[in-house]
Amino acid sequence: MFSLLNTFRVIALLEGISYILLLFIAVPIKYFANDPQYVKMLGMPHGILFVAYVILAIILGSKLKWKTSSLLFILAASVIPFGTFYVDKVYLKQVS
């Protein structure tokens, strides 16, 4: 069914989307419209996806024997907007 790599790619995609929604939609609405409901609604799923991304990156990195610098870059990409999309295109497409 799903390999670990495919699972990681899905989690990376969802984490990236949730981060973009949180950062560029929910947070501005919270501060400009004084409506925190979207941050509350998106915060927990994004947090869970972020933790899953980090754990799966570490597991996959050890399985695929990534260099430490590559793993650190992949982990750092999770806190940069659109970073997980770049990781998928550059690092994960090469493996599949």
N, C-alpha and C positions, 0 to 999 in steps of 0.2 A: 504494500500500500504506500505509505509515506516513508521515505528514508529520513534519516536525521538531517541530511542536507536540505531536503525539500521542506521539512518542518521548520528548520531555521530560516529558510527563505520566506516562508509564509509569515512567521513571527516577525522577521525584519520588516516586511512590507507593512504589516498591521501596526507595528511599533512606530514606523516612520509616519504613517497616516495619522495615527493618534497624536503624535507629537506636533505635527503640522496643525491639526485641528485645535489642539490645546493652545499652542503658542500664538497662532495667527487669527484664531476666531474666538475661542473661549476667554482667554485672558484680556484681550481688548474689550470684549463685551463686559467683562467683570469690572474693569476700571472706568470705561467711558459711559456705560449704561447703568453702572452700579447693580449689576445682576450676576451674582456668583453661581447661579444654578448650573451653567454649562461647565464651569471648572469642576464643580462637584460631580457632575455627571461623567465627565471625561477623565478626571484625575485618577480614579482607582483602576479603570481598565488600562490606562496608559502605564501606570505603575506596575501592574502585573505583567504587561507585555515587556516593559523595560527589564524587569528582573528575569523573565524567561529568556529574553535576548542575551543578556549577560551570561546566564548559566549555559545556554546552548552554545554560545560562542566559545566559551572555555572548553566545553566537552568536545565540540567539533574541532577546535584548534588542536587539542591533544590527539584526537583521532587522525587528523589530516597532517599532523606534524608541521603546523604553521610556525614560522619564525616568531620569536617573542615580539619583534617590532611590528609584524603584521597583525598579530593578535591585539596588541595595544592600540593600533590604528583602528581596527574593527570595533573594539570596545569604545574608543573615543568617538567614533562616528555616530554612536547612539545618542550623543548629547549635542550634535550639530544638526541643525535643520537640513533635511534632505540627505543626511549622511548615510543612512541605512540603504537608500536607493543607490548611492554610489558604490557601497560595499557589494550589493547584489550584482551590479553591472560589472565591476572590475574584478572582485575576488571570487564570488560564488559562481558566476557563469563559466569561469575557467575550469572549475572543479567538475561541473556536471557534464 
